[in-house]
Amino acid sequence: MDRQFSIGAEAEPRKTFRIMLRLPGRELDLENSWCQRTLCADGAICESVTLATGNHGREVSGEELDDWIATFPIEVADRRIHMRQLPPPE
């Protein structure tokens, strides 16, 4: 759970909802993957993750994936639809 918008060290972690799309094929390629993290009106964080695969990919642990996702900033929801291009299949 991310504490980016928490107040004080004793604050409760925010609820996080993660939607992941993994393209079929080879190992994960985080360099060509993307993530969008949004702070919702109720204070929850919604994470939309698209994981690309590739020839130079590798196995990724759950902890490593969580750390990678945490590198993306949390944006405030603006009620608009943001189009993102999917990585091309290998």
DARA-V953892 format. One record per backbone hydrogen bond with DSSP energy under -1.0 kcal/mol. NH is the residue of the N-H (numbers start at 1). CO is the residue of the C=O. E is the energy in kcal/mol with one decimal. If there is no record, write none. Layout:
NH_CO_E ; NH_CO_E
//
This chain:
6_3_-1.5 ; 11_8_-1.1 ; 17_45_-2.9 ; 19_47_-3.4 ; 21_49_-2.5 ; 23_51_-1.8 ; 29_52_-2.8 ; 32_29_-1.2 ; 34_50_-2.1 ; 36_48_-2.3 ; 38_46_-2.6 ; 39_75_-3.7 ; 40_44_-3.2 ; 43_40_-1.9 ; 45_15_-2.9 ; 46_38_-2.8 ; 47_17_-3.5 ; 48_36_-2.8 ; 49_19_-3.2 ; 50_34_-2.5 ; 51_21_-3.3 ; 54_27_-1.8 ; 57_54_-1.2 ; 58_28_-2.3 ; 65_61_-2.3 ; 66_62_-2.4 ; 67_63_-2.4 ; 68_64_-2.2 ; 69_65_-2.5 ; 70_66_-2.0 ; 71_68_-1.3 ; 72_69_-1.7 ; 75_37_-3.1 ; 77_39_-1.9
//
